[in-house]
Amino acid sequence: MKYTAIANTGVEVSPIGFGTVKIGRDLGVKYPDTFTIPDDQQVLKLLDICRELGINTLDPPPAYGNSEQRLGQLLKSAQRQQWIISSKAGEEFDPLSGASNYDFSERAITASVERSLRRLDTDYLDIVMIHSNGDDLQIIEQHLALQTLAKLKQQGKIRAIGMSTKTIDGGIAALQQADCAMVTYNLMHRQELAVIEYAQRHNKGIFIKKAFASGHLQQQQYDDPILSSLKLIFAQPGVSSAVIGTINQRNLRENVQKYQRAISEISL
Ligand SMILES: NC(=O)c1ccc[n+]([C@@H]2O[C@H](COP(=O)([O-])OP(=O)(O)OC[C@H]3O[C@@H](n4cnc5c(N)ncnc54)[C@H](OP(=O)(O)O)[C@@H]3O)[C@@H](O)[C@H]2O)c1
């Protein structure tokens, strides 16, 4: 798989990334079917398949239950260099209430990043994005959350900074101050294309979340919703990586196989 450099940070990501919601949390999630959180052996097997297939990018933010603690224990420090760890800060998930709390203050963001470093047993994070609650511009302009990440980057704790946004204006504003953004872009949600195009024009990175509409595509009228999704996404040269959430080994392999087929069919 051809890796993509994120802005001028030196961070190189695989076109398919490994989303970890289902490794750390089964409460407050929007998947069509219930699922059992995989045990350590199953998670190690999924990570082995990722490595075998060339997937190097993992997305375990604190809001995904204990996925970052689990990866911190399961990822041997010897292998640390082989993985791109893309974390987030700003959202905390409370399993008791089943709801998320948000705090974008400098104190909270800094404490969250320091905690992620400890939990993941590493002295740097490859990517950290602000985990927006949707008030993208307020988080950027009033909480100055990206400036907080920029300070942590200067301290060598983060290699690339960004924001997982929910609005077009927010995505573009984030890219004006950061190295990358994470946006939703799929067959059922194409509104944020302008953010992807802005990133391409300005050599910034783009991560796609909900590439398969969190599993709700199956119900739609597509012959092959997985292939159609990947062709839509990778037809955009501005896309660096699609972070896909799966705990199914067969689906993990299929997604890479269909990615290869998608790019071979897309005449870029
Ligand atoms: N605000 C944010 O920053 C934000 C929000 C949402 C998501 N994300 C990130 O983006 C990642 C992906 O988003 P997502 O997990 O919501 O949804 P998604 O990647 O669009 O879809 C995941 C769903 O699709 C199913 N799936 C995956 N491959 C499949 C295949 N080949 N055939 C059939 N079904 C398949 C998975 O089930 P199986 O497990 O059975 O494969 C799972 O239910 C997350 O894991 C997270 O890392 C970030």
The ligand as a Gaussian input file, in Angstrom:
#p B3LYP/6-31G(d) Opt

LIG

0 1
 N      -15.686000      12.171000      15.952000
 C      -14.753000      11.349000      15.514000
 O      -13.576000      11.664000      15.493000
 C      -15.159000       9.981000      14.985000
 C      -16.508000       9.615000      14.866000
 C      -16.797000       8.358000      14.340000
 C      -15.754000       7.493000      13.980000
 N      -14.454000       7.890000      14.142000
 C      -13.316000       7.002000      13.782000
 O      -13.581000       6.456000      12.521000
 C      -13.603000       5.020000      12.631000
 C      -14.617000       4.478000      11.649000
 O      -15.901000       4.959000      11.884000
 P      -17.039000       3.955000      12.391000
 O      -16.388000       2.853000      13.137000
 O      -18.075000       4.768000      13.060000
 O      -17.722000       3.380000      11.111000
 P      -17.302000       2.774000       9.686000
 O      -15.847000       2.557000       9.594000
 O      -17.992000       3.592000       8.671000
 O      -18.064000       1.367000       9.743000
 C      -17.775000       0.415000      10.713000
 C      -18.879000      -0.630000      10.638000
 O      -18.833000      -1.264000       9.353000
 C      -18.697000      -2.669000       9.494000
 N      -17.755000      -3.123000       8.454000
 C      -16.439000      -2.835000       8.323000
 N      -15.920000      -3.457000       7.241000
 C      -16.946000      -4.152000       6.678000
 C      -17.046000      -5.015000       5.545000
 N      -15.999000      -5.261000       4.754000
 N      -18.257000      -5.560000       5.269000
 C      -19.342000      -5.315000       6.065000
 N      -19.311000      -4.509000       7.159000
 C      -18.129000      -3.955000       7.454000
 C      -18.113000      -2.889000      10.898000
 O      -18.563000      -4.123000      11.418000
 P      -17.483000      -5.314000      11.734000
 O      -16.777000      -4.920000      13.000000
 O      -18.377000      -6.502000      11.861000
 O      -16.564000      -5.374000      10.567000
 C      -18.709000      -1.730000      11.685000
 O      -19.981000      -2.041000      12.190000
 C      -13.948000       4.735000      14.086000
 O      -13.563000       3.434000      14.470000
 C      -13.151000       5.832000      14.755000
 O      -11.795000       5.435000      14.837000
 C      -14.129000       9.113000      14.629000

